[in-house]
Amino acid sequence: MESSNFLVFAPYASRFPYELTVMPRKHCLAYEEATDDELANLAEVLRRTLGCLRRTMQDIPFNFVLHTAPNRLPHSGYWDTIRDDYHWHIEIYPPGPASGRIRMGFRLPHQPDRPGAGGRAAAREAVKRSANDEVRTTSVRTSHFALHTSPAVIKAVVFDLDNTLVDFMKMKEASIAAAVDAMVDAGLNMEQEHARQRIFEIYEDRGIEYQQVFDKFLEESHGQIDYRILAAGITGYRRARESALVSYPHVTVALVELMKRGLKLAVVSDAPRLQAWTRLCSLGFHNYFDVVVTFEDTHRRKPAPEPFQKVLEELHLQPDEAIMVGDWAERDIVGARELGMLTVFARYGDKFATVHSGADFDITDIRDVVRIVDEQGKGFKDPSPNPGIEPPGTPREPKQ
């Protein structure tokens, strides 16, 4: 495996089963001298490498050893040419039996398998999803062999945000109810249910992210804005939003499992940039995603192709290398499918009683995305039946 800054290879005569070495392409004697860009690239390389080893070795622990230059303070008789001679690197190998650990401590090789067998197995795992299941090796100057892998079929999962990751409508309904109660307490002369209905009518007309909804509501109902009522409504809304904003069940588990498999994660949302990032940060998801595309990035809304093209451009992927997961068939599924992405309909977030989604897969639990990715990695077009995964277009009873 290789990247712009690093090589991952199995030593030609490995000392331990499944031993791998991660080495910078550019000569550098110490890890701490690596640049920020190089360290970011290293993190991506390690994520993919460890994901391949995890699938090959069934999630056993690994030893991770960083070799960096020793004390470099100049003094008499010390290693004068260390900056030219030493090349920092990382060694990865699984723990062996007790006798193997003793040998490691004394730097004695312990290789019960044929040298290189483990590295080749990990390489095969890295290209299992490729249509061309082939591992090529190339010689490097250290007389080891670098593993070059063909690209995986699926390299990224792209999610819609609202009603796919975040139970947005639950939050919105609870926040509006709290805002209306606060405005009534501050002097609004209107029945709560009537006020709530009118606010949602404004949302329907102006969009669910319309930020001046309470201003518009008070202008229409009172002819002017009473700032005491307005401030009470905004405060009630914000307080309720903090407690009502929740993710769907198992979202964190699913995201972590996908990252462990070495996939990139992204969000493409019609929400404004600040609101999208606020929701991600509130739930602690902001560091999970490699790319987040919002309305300001293209000024087009799904199903227009621009948002999907933008996220693929940022991920450096082709459409058939990514899966799109969303709850809105007419926007998320249609737009991604027309571009050539594999599509997954999040039926658990559907607010329109959709009968036929038109997606490649319908799911009722976000964890099923992991199963779909695993099945696609094995080269299957249709996953074997799993609880929660429904054939696309499964008829559903309308919601009450």
C-alpha positions in Angstrom: 0.0 0.0 0.0 1.3 3.5 -0.7 0.2 7.1 -0.4 1.7 10.4 -1.4 4.0 10.4 1.6 4.2 6.8 2.9 4.9 3.2 1.9 3.4 0.2 3.8 5.2 -3.1 3.0 5.9 -6.5 4.3 9.6 -7.2 4.9 11.1 -9.6 2.4 12.1 -11.9 5.2 9.7 -10.9 8.0 10.6 -11.7 11.6 7.1 -12.2 12.9 3.7 -13.3 11.3 1.8 -10.4 9.6 4.7 -8.0 10.2 4.3 -4.7 8.3 6.5 -1.6 8.1 5.2 2.0 7.6 8.0 4.2 6.2 8.0 7.8 4.9 9.0 8.2 1.3 11.0 11.3 2.0 14.2 10.8 4.1 13.6 12.0 7.6 15.4 10.8 10.7 12.7 11.6 13.3 9.0 11.3 13.6 8.7 14.7 15.3 10.2 16.4 12.2 7.3 15.3 10.1 5.0 18.1 8.8 1.3 18.5 9.7 0.3 17.4 6.2 2.5 14.3 6.4 1.0 13.4 9.8 -2.5 13.8 8.5 -1.6 11.5 5.6 0.0 9.0 8.1 -3.2 8.9 10.0 -5.2 7.9 6.9 -2.6 5.3 5.9 -2.7 3.7 9.4 -6.5 3.7 9.4 -6.6 1.8 6.2 -3.7 -0.5 7.1 -5.1 -1.5 10.5 -8.5 -1.9 8.9 -7.1 -4.5 6.5 -5.3 -6.3 9.3 -8.4 -6.3 11.5 -10.5 -8.0 8.8 -7.7 -10.5 8.0 -6.9 -11.3 11.7 -10.4 -11.0 13.1 -9.8 -8.0 15.3 -6.9 -9.2 17.4 -4.6 -6.7 19.1 -1.4 -5.6 17.5 2.0 -4.3 18.6 2.7 -0.8 17.3 6.3 0.3 17.5 7.5 3.8 16.6 11.2 3.9 15.7 12.5 7.5 15.7 16.1 8.9 16.0 17.6 8.7 19.5 19.1 11.6 21.4 20.7 13.9 18.8 22.5 16.4 21.1 26.0 16.6 19.7 28.8 15.3 22.0 32.2 13.7 21.5 32.2 10.2 20.1 28.5 10.2 19.2 26.9 9.2 15.9 28.0 12.1 13.7 26.2 10.9 10.6 22.8 10.0 12.2 20.9 12.6 10.2 22.0 10.9 7.0 21.9 7.3 8.3 18.7 7.0 10.3 15.2 6.8 8.7 12.2 6.8 11.1 9.5 4.2 10.6 6.7 2.2 12.3 6.5 -1.5 12.8 3.2 -3.3 13.2 2.9 -7.0 14.2 0.5 -9.1 16.2 1.5 -10.4 19.7 2.9 -13.9 19.8 3.0 -16.5 22.5 5.0 -15.8 25.7 8.2 -17.2 24.1 7.6 -14.9 21.1 7.4 -11.9 23.4 10.7 -12.9 25.0 12.3 -13.1 21.6 10.9 -9.7 20.7 12.5 -8.2 23.8 15.9 -9.6 22.8 15.4 -8.7 19.1 15.3 -12.3 18.1 13.1 -13.3 15.2 10.2 -15.6 15.8 8.5 -16.5 12.5 6.4 -19.8 12.6 4.9 -19.0 9.2 6.6 -18.6 5.8 8.2 -15.1 5.6 5.9 -12.6 3.9 2.8 -14.8 4.1 1.0 -12.5 6.6 1.8 -9.4 4.6 0.5 -10.9 1.4 -2.7 -12.0 3.3 -3.2 -8.4 4.5 -2.6 -7.2 0.9 -5.2 -9.6 -0.4 -7.7 -8.2 2.1 -6.9 -4.7 1.0 -7.9 -5.5 -2.6 -10.7 -7.9 -1.9 -13.3 -5.3 -3.0 -11.6 -4.6 -6.3 -12.9 -6.1 -9.5 -9.3 -7.0 -10.3 -8.3 -9.1 -7.3 -4.6 -8.7 -7.8 -1.7 -7.8 -5.5 1.4 -6.3 -7.2 4.8 -5.9 -5.5 7.6 -3.6 -6.4 11.1 -3.4 -5.2 12.2 -0.4 -3.0 15.7 0.7 -2.1 15.7 -1.1 1.3 15.4 -4.5 -0.5 11.9 -4.9 0.9 8.8 -5.2 -1.2 6.1 -2.5 -1.2 2.5 -3.7 -1.6 0.5 -1.8 -4.3 -3.3 -2.3 -4.0 -6.0 -1.8 -6.5 -8.7 0.6 -5.3 -11.6 -0.8 -3.3 -15.0 -0.9 -4.8 -16.5 1.2 -1.9 -14.2 3.8 -0.4 -16.6 6.1 1.3 -20.1 6.4 2.8 -21.9 9.7 2.3 -24.8 10.6 4.7 -27.6 13.1 4.6 -27.7 14.8 8.0 -31.2 15.6 9.1 -33.5 12.6 9.6 -30.7 10.3 8.7 -28.0 10.9 11.4 -30.0 13.4 13.5 -33.7 13.0 14.5 -34.2 16.6 13.2 -38.0 16.7 13.1 -38.3 15.4 16.7 -36.0 18.2 17.7 -37.8 20.8 15.6 -41.3 19.9 17.0 -40.1 19.9 20.6 -38.3 23.2 20.1 -41.3 24.9 18.5 -43.6 23.6 21.2 -41.3 25.1 23.9 -41.0 28.4 22.0 -44.8 28.7 21.7 -45.3 28.0 25.4 -42.6 30.7 26.2 -44.3 33.3 23.9 -47.7 32.6 25.4 -46.2 33.1 28.9 -44.7 36.4 27.7 -48.1 37.7 26.4 -48.9 36.0 23.1 -52.7 35.9 22.8 -53.2 32.8 20.8 -53.9 29.1 21.4 -50.7 27.0 21.5 -51.8 24.6 18.8 -52.9 27.3 16.4 -49.6 29.1 16.9 -47.6 25.9 16.3 -49.5 25.2 13.1 -49.0 28.7 11.8 -45.2 28.5 12.5 -44.9 25.2 10.6 -46.9 26.8 7.7 -44.3 29.5 7.5 -41.6 26.8 7.5 -43.4 25.0 4.7 -43.5 28.2 2.7 -40.0 29.5 3.5 -38.0 26.3 4.2 -37.5 24.4 7.4 -34.2 26.3 8.1 -35.8 29.7 7.9 -34.2 31.7 10.6 -36.7 34.6 10.9 -39.7 32.4 11.4 -40.7 33.9 14.8 -40.3 37.5 13.3 -42.6 36.5 10.4 -45.1 34.8 12.7 -45.4 37.9 15.0 -45.7 40.3 12.1 -48.5 38.3 10.6 -50.3 37.6 13.9 -49.8 41.0 15.6 -49.0 43.4 12.8 -45.6 44.1 14.4 -42.8 42.5 16.4 -43.1 42.5 20.2 -39.5 42.0 21.2 -40.4 40.7 24.6 -42.4 37.9 23.0 -39.8 37.3 20.3 -37.0 37.0 22.8 -39.0 34.6 25.0 -39.7 32.4 21.9 -36.1 32.4 20.8 -34.9 31.5 24.3 -37.5 28.8 24.8 -36.6 27.3 21.4 -32.8 27.3 22.1 -33.2 25.7 25.5 -35.4 22.9 24.2 -33.2 22.3 21.2 -30.2 21.5 23.4 -32.0 18.7 25.1 -34.1 17.5 22.1 -31.3 17.2 19.6 -30.5 13.5 19.5 -29.1 11.1 16.9 -30.9 8.0 15.8 -30.1 4.7 17.7 -26.8 3.1 16.8 -25.4 6.0 14.8 -22.2 6.2 16.7 -21.7 2.5 16.6 -22.2 2.4 12.8 -19.9 5.4 12.2 -17.1 3.8 14.2 -17.5 0.4 12.5 -17.3 2.1 9.1 -14.1 4.0 10.1 -12.6 0.8 11.4 -13.1 -0.7 8.0 -11.0 2.1 6.5 -13.8 4.0 4.8 -14.0 7.7 4.5 -17.1 9.3 5.8 -18.9 12.5 4.5 -22.1 14.5 4.9 -24.0 16.3 2.2 -26.8 18.4 3.5 -29.1 21.2 2.3 -28.8 22.8 5.7 -26.9 26.1 6.1 -23.3 25.6 7.0 -23.4 27.0 10.5 -26.6 25.0 11.4 -25.2 21.8 10.0 -21.9 22.1 11.9 -23.7 23.1 15.1 -25.7 20.0 15.0 -22.7 17.8 14.3 -20.7 19.4 17.1 -23.6 19.2 19.6 -23.7 15.4 19.1 -19.9 15.0 19.0 -19.9 13.9 15.4 -17.8 16.8 14.0 -14.5 14.8 14.0 -16.0 11.7 12.4 -16.3 13.1 8.9 -13.6 13.7 6.3 -15.9 16.1 4.3 -19.0 18.1 5.1 -20.9 19.7 2.1 -23.7 22.2 3.0 -25.8 24.6 1.0 -23.2 27.4 0.8 -20.7 25.1 -0.9 -22.8 24.9 -4.1 -25.9 27.1 -3.6 -27.9 24.2 -5.0 -30.2 21.8 -3.2 -30.5 18.1 -3.7 -31.4 16.3 -6.1 -29.3 18.7 -8.2 -26.0 17.0 -9.1 -23.8 19.8 -7.7 -23.9 18.8 -4.0 -23.1 15.2 -4.8 -20.4 16.2 -7.3 -18.8 18.5 -4.7 -18.6 15.8 -2.0 -17.1 13.3 -4.5 -14.6 15.9 -5.6 -13.6 16.6 -2.0 -13.2 12.9 -1.4 -11.3 12.4 -4.7 -13.6 9.5 -5.6 -15.7 8.4 -8.6 -19.5 8.0 -8.1 -19.3 4.1 -8.1 -16.8 4.3 -5.2 -19.3 5.8 -2.7 -22.6 4.9 -1.1 -25.2 7.6 -0.4 -27.5 7.1 2.6 -30.5 9.4 3.0 -34.1 9.6 4.2 -35.6 11.6 1.3 -36.2 9.5 -1.8 -36.9 12.4 -4.1 -33.8 14.3 -3.1 -31.1 12.0 -1.6 -31.8 8.9 -3.6 -32.7 10.4 -7.0 -29.8 12.8 -7.0 -27.2 10.2 -6.0 -28.5 7.4 -8.2 -28.5 9.6 -11.3 -24.9 10.4 -10.7 -24.0 6.7 -10.4 -23.7 6.2 -6.6 -25.0 3.2 -4.8 -28.0 4.3 -2.7 -29.4 3.3 0.6 -32.8 4.6 1.8 -33.0 5.3 5.6 -36.6 4.3 6.1 -36.3 4.8 9.8 -36.1 8.6 9.1 -38.8 8.7 6.4 -41.4 11.4 7.1 -43.4 11.0 3.9 -44.7 7.4 4.2 -42.6 6.5 1.1 -43.7 3.3 -0.5 -41.2 2.8 -3.3 -37.9 4.5 -2.5 -36.1 3.7 -5.7 -32.9 3.0 -3.8 -30.6 0.0 -4.1 -31.3 -0.9 -0.5 -33.9 0.1 2.1 -32.9 -0.1 5.8 -34.6 0.3 9.1 -31.5 0.5 11.2 -28.4 2.5 10.4 -26.2 -0.4 11.4 -27.3 -2.2 8.3 -25.1 0.2 6.3 -22.1 -1.7 7.7 -23.6 -5.0 6.6 -24.2 -3.6 3.1 -20.6 -2.3 2.9 -19.3 -5.7 4.0 -21.3 -7.5 1.4 -20.3 -5.1 -1.4 -16.7 -5.7 -0.3 -17.2 -9.4 -0.9 -18.3 -8.6 -4.5 -22.0 -9.3 -4.1 -24.5 -7.1 -5.7 -27.3 -8.0 -3.4 -26.7 -8.8 0.3 -28.1 -11.9 1.8 -31.2 -11.3 3.9 -30.3 -9.6 7.1 -32.7 -8.4 9.9 -33.5 -4.8 9.1 -32.5 -4.8 5.5 -35.5 -4.8 3.1 -35.5 -5.4 -0.6 -35.7 -2.0 -2.4 -39.2 -0.8 -3.0 -40.8 -2.9 -0.2 -44.3 -1.6 0.2 -45.0 0.1 3.5 -48.2 1.1 5.2 -48.7 4.9 5.3 -47.8 6.5 8.6 -50.8 7.6 10.7 
